[in-house]
């Protein structure tokens, strides 16, 4: 964990450039795509998991939502704070996504951009359980990921990310995101970006039944 945190602390200095190269999205329009699928509104609270340098959190805040950007890397959050000077609707929190300092059933939306593939199978399962815990009933989770690239250099970087950073369980997750989300969420689906290079997979927290602690 400490070595991975150090990696991201160093990576933070050129993370945005890497994402633009990987996606070919120089204007970061895919962050707008994520915000559109999340459908965040002015009266809602959104938690952006693995927020990195905060690009998605900034887009969500522009929609008027109260945003909590969470990342375990202090370097990433320093970049996020630098980019968000004067932004009062965003709170930056350094924390592990497996143990979120967020009250249960308190969040309307949770998002995660370009990070779920980098989590091992067990860690990813723990993160999804935390998402389930913090979401309000019928709250929405959206994860966004690149589709496998075709350009040689970008494809090499993509494969390094999948096979090294994410380690065990990641390869089986690629292409089977809906199946895994259905373990904890309902009404799971996938939306493709207009350019066809990025996808958003989403699901909703089920409404508890009486046997699960609902009102008598």
N, C-alpha and C positions, 0 to 999 in steps of 0.2 A: 504493500500500500504506500509506504513512504517513498519508494523509488518511483512509483507511478505518479505520485504527487509532484515529485521533483521534475519529472519529465514534463508534466503539464505546466509547471511554473516556468520552465524554460521555453516551452512551446508557445506560451501566451504571446510572446513578442511578435511572432509571425503567423499565429493561428488564423487570423482573418484572411491573410493572403493565401494561405493553404486552402481554405474553404472556397475562396473565389476561383482558384485554379482547378480544384477538384470538380466543382459544379459548373464552371463556366459562367457563373452568375456574378458579374462584376458589380452590379447594383444591389446585390443581396435581395432580389425581389422574392426569393423563396421564403424569406422571413415574413413577407406580406402574405404569402400563400399559407404559411403556418397559422398566422393570426386569423386569416379568413376561415380556415377549417375549424379552428378553436372557437370562433364566434364569441369572442370575449366582449363584454359590454361594460358600460360605465359603472354600474352598481356591483360589479363582480370582482372577486379576488382570484388571481391567477398565480400559480407557482410554476416557474420555469426551471426545471431540473437540469443539472449539468449545464448551467447557463453560459459557461465559457466567458467570452468577452462581452456578453450581454446583448448581442445583436437582436435576438428574438425578443428578449425582455423589453427592449426599447420599442420595438414595433408593437408589442402588446400594450404597452403604456400609452402609445399614441392613440390607440382605440379607446382610451379612457379608463381602462381597467387598473385596479390596484395590483401591482406586480411584486412578487418576491422572487428574486433571482438567486438560486442556490448552486454553489459549486464547492468542491473540496479543495480547489487550488487557489491559494492566495494570489498567485501571479495572474491568473485569469480574472479574478475579481478586481485586482488593481486596474487592469485594462478596462474592465466594464465601468468602474467608477470614473475613470478618466473620460470615457466616451459619454457619460451621462451627467456631466456637471450641470446643475440646475434642474435636474429631473426629480421632482418631489414625489412622484407616484411610484417610484421603484425603491425597494429595500433590498440591499445586497447582503447575503448571509453565507458565511463559510461553514459548510456542514457536509456530512456524508449522506448521500441520497438514501441509504438504507436505514437511517435514523434521523428523520426530519424533525426539526424543532418547530413543528406545526401542530396545532390542535386537531383532533379527530373531527371529521365531518364539518370542516370550516372553510373549504376551498371550492370554488365553482368550476375552475378549470385547472388542469395540470398539463404542461407541455414539456417536450424533450426533443431537441433538434440535434441530429448528427452525433448521438452519444450511445444509444441503446446497443448498437453493434459492438461497442468497445467494452461491454460488460460480460463477464463470464456468466454461464447459465445460472448458477446459484445466486450470484449478486443480482442479476437481472430479475430473478423471481422475488428476491427480497425487496427490490425497488418497486416492483409492481404491487406488492402487498402494502407498501407504504403509500403508494398512490391511492390504492383502494381505501386505506384508512383515512387519509386527509380529505378526500373528496366528499362533498355533500351527496346525498342520494340523487341520482340522475346527473351528477357532475360528470364532466367530459375530460378524457385524457386523449392527447394527440401526440404521437411520436412521428418525427419526420426524418427520412433517410434518403440518401442518394440511391439511384439505381446503378447497377454495375456499369462503369464507364467503358468507352471503347478506345479512347486515345491511349497509346502505349504507356507513356509516362504516368498519366493519371491512373490508369488501370493498375500499374505496379504499386503506386502509393495506396490505392484502395485495397489491394491484396495484402500488403504489409499490415494495414490497419486491421483487416479481418482476421488474418492468421496469427498475428503477433500480439497486438494490444488486447484484443478481446479474448484470446486463448480459448479454453475449452467451452463448448456449447454455443459459440457464436455462429459457426458455419451451419449448424442445424437450424438456427434462428432466422438466417437470411432466407427470405421467401416463405417463411412459415410464421410471420409475425401475428397474423390474425388468429391462428390456432393458439398461440401462447397467450394473447390478450384475452381470449375467450375463457381462460381458466379463472379469471377474476372479474371480467367486465362483460357487459351485454351489448347487443346492437353494434357489434364490431364491424368495421368496414374499412375500405381503402379508397383514397382519392388520389388521382394522378395529377401532377402539375401540368400546366398548359404545354410546356415544352417537352414533357415526357421524360425528364431526367431525374425527377424527384417524386417521392410518394409520401403521403401522410396516412398513417394507420391510426384509427381512433376507436374508442369504445366508451361506454357509459357505466357509471356505478349503478348497480341494481337497487331498486327500492326494497328495503328490508321487509320481509314478511312478519307476521305476528310471532312465529316461532324463532325469528332472528332478533326479536327485541322491539318490534313495532308496537304501536299503541294498541291496547286491548280493545 
